[in-house]
């Protein structure tokens, strides 16, 4: 009995709209991240590297210990690969900026749609001012009422 309740609760949780929307967002975000990483690595960074002297950012590193041969076995160099860090930082900044622009666009569209939906109905036109004849008749009526008192 507890097992079916657990499964029913899990199914209810998993089928909620927010969970499904989040899953779709994560999948699309992953694909978008690959596209932006390619744009950064393949389109933006080569010209930027050329401008600063033909440097490929992913090749930038600080060699802390040179490779050496110990007992006939070559040991790899110890390097600090700050170029990869720079590349990842550029990727992040471009992805974050792209998402910011996309969210900003969605917010503006949503606000505009809300304004259109909640726009107040036009105010009724004010009643036209009474004509001179109506004003004169009202004054006569008021005088007659005053004389009757």
C-alpha positions as CSV (number, residue, x, y, z in Angstrom):
1,X,0.0,0.0,0.0
2,X,2.8,2.4,0.8
3,X,4.6,1.4,-2.4
4,X,1.7,2.5,-4.6
5,X,1.3,5.7,-2.6
6,X,5.0,6.5,-3.2
7,X,4.7,5.8,-6.9
8,X,1.6,7.9,-7.2
9,X,3.3,10.8,-5.4
10,X,6.3,10.4,-7.6
11,X,4.2,10.4,-10.7
12,X,2.3,13.5,-9.5
13,X,5.6,15.2,-8.9
14,X,7.2,14.2,-12.2
15,X,4.3,15.2,-14.3
16,X,3.9,18.7,-12.8
17,X,4.4,21.4,-15.4
18,X,7.4,23.0,-13.6
19,X,9.4,19.8,-13.6
20,X,8.8,19.2,-17.3
21,X,9.5,22.8,-18.2
22,X,12.8,22.7,-16.2
23,X,13.8,19.4,-17.9
24,X,13.2,20.9,-21.3
25,X,15.1,24.1,-20.3
26,X,18.1,22.0,-19.2
27,X,18.2,20.1,-22.4
28,X,17.9,23.2,-24.6
29,X,20.4,25.0,-22.4
30,X,23.0,22.2,-22.9
31,X,22.5,22.4,-26.7
32,X,22.7,26.2,-26.6
33,X,25.9,25.9,-24.5
34,X,27.5,23.8,-27.2
35,X,26.5,26.2,-29.9
36,X,27.9,29.2,-27.9
37,X,31.1,27.3,-27.0
38,X,31.6,26.7,-30.7
39,X,30.9,30.3,-31.6
40,X,33.4,31.4,-29.0
41,X,36.1,28.8,-29.8
42,X,35.8,28.8,-33.6
43,X,34.6,32.3,-34.5
44,X,35.4,34.8,-31.8
45,X,38.7,33.6,-30.3
46,X,40.8,33.0,-33.5
47,X,40.5,36.7,-34.6
48,X,41.0,37.8,-31.0
49,X,44.1,35.7,-30.8
50,X,45.3,37.1,-34.1
51,X,44.8,40.6,-32.8
52,X,47.0,39.9,-29.8
53,X,49.8,38.2,-31.7
54,X,48.5,34.9,-33.1
55,X,47.9,33.4,-29.7
56,X,45.6,30.4,-29.3
57,X,44.1,30.8,-25.8
58,X,43.8,27.1,-25.1
59,X,47.6,26.7,-25.7
60,X,48.5,29.3,-23.0
61,X,50.1,27.7,-20.0
62,X,52.7,28.3,-17.4
63,X,55.3,25.4,-17.2
64,X,55.9,24.9,-13.5
65,X,58.2,21.9,-14.1
66,X,59.8,20.8,-17.4
67,X,59.4,17.3,-18.6
68,X,62.3,15.1,-17.6
69,X,63.5,11.6,-18.0
70,X,63.9,9.6,-14.7
71,X,65.3,6.0,-14.9
72,X,64.6,5.9,-18.6
73,X,60.9,6.9,-18.1
74,X,59.8,10.3,-19.4
75,X,57.7,12.2,-16.9
76,X,55.3,14.8,-18.2
77,X,55.7,18.5,-17.5
78,X,53.7,20.1,-14.8
79,X,51.7,23.0,-16.3
80,X,49.2,25.6,-15.1
81,X,46.8,25.8,-18.1
82,X,45.4,29.3,-17.6
83,X,44.5,29.5,-21.3
84,X,41.7,26.9,-20.8
85,X,40.5,29.0,-17.9
86,X,40.4,32.1,-20.1
87,X,38.5,30.1,-22.8
88,X,36.0,28.9,-20.3
89,X,35.6,32.4,-18.8
90,X,34.9,33.8,-22.3
91,X,32.4,31.0,-23.0
92,X,30.6,31.8,-19.7
93,X,30.5,35.5,-20.3
94,X,29.0,35.1,-23.8
95,X,26.5,32.5,-22.7
96,X,25.5,34.6,-19.7
97,X,25.1,37.8,-21.8
98,X,23.1,35.8,-24.5
99,X,20.7,34.5,-21.8
100,X,20.4,38.0,-20.3
101,X,19.4,39.4,-23.6
102,X,16.9,36.5,-24.2
103,X,15.3,36.9,-20.8
104,X,15.1,40.7,-21.2
105,X,13.3,40.2,-24.5
106,X,10.9,37.7,-23.0
107,X,10.2,40.0,-20.1
108,X,9.5,43.0,-22.4
109,X,7.2,40.8,-24.5
110,X,5.4,39.5,-21.4
111,X,4.9,43.0,-20.0
112,X,3.6,44.3,-23.3
113,X,1.1,41.4,-23.5
114,X,0.0,42.0,-19.9
115,X,-0.5,45.8,-20.6
116,X,-2.6,44.9,-23.6
117,X,-4.7,42.5,-21.6
118,X,-5.1,44.7,-18.6
119,X,-5.6,48.0,-20.4
120,X,-8.5,49.9,-18.8
121,X,-11.6,50.3,-20.9
122,X,-11.8,53.8,-22.4
123,X,-13.6,56.2,-20.1
124,X,-17.1,57.1,-21.1
125,X,-17.4,60.4,-22.9
126,X,-18.5,63.2,-20.5
127,X,-22.1,64.3,-20.9
128,X,-22.4,67.3,-23.2
129,X,-22.8,70.7,-21.5
130,X,-26.5,71.8,-21.3
131,X,-27.5,74.2,-24.0
132,X,-28.5,77.9,-23.2
133,X,-32.2,77.0,-23.4
134,X,-31.9,74.2,-20.9
135,X,-30.0,76.5,-18.5
136,X,-32.6,79.2,-18.8
137,X,-35.5,76.7,-18.2
138,X,-33.6,75.3,-15.2
139,X,-33.3,78.8,-13.7
140,X,-37.0,79.5,-14.3
141,X,-37.9,76.2,-12.6
142,X,-35.7,77.0,-9.6
143,X,-37.3,80.5,-9.3
144,X,-40.8,79.1,-9.4
145,X,-40.0,76.6,-6.7
146,X,-38.5,79.4,-4.6
147,X,-41.7,81.5,-5.0
148,X,-43.9,78.6,-4.0
149,X,-42.1,78.4,-0.6
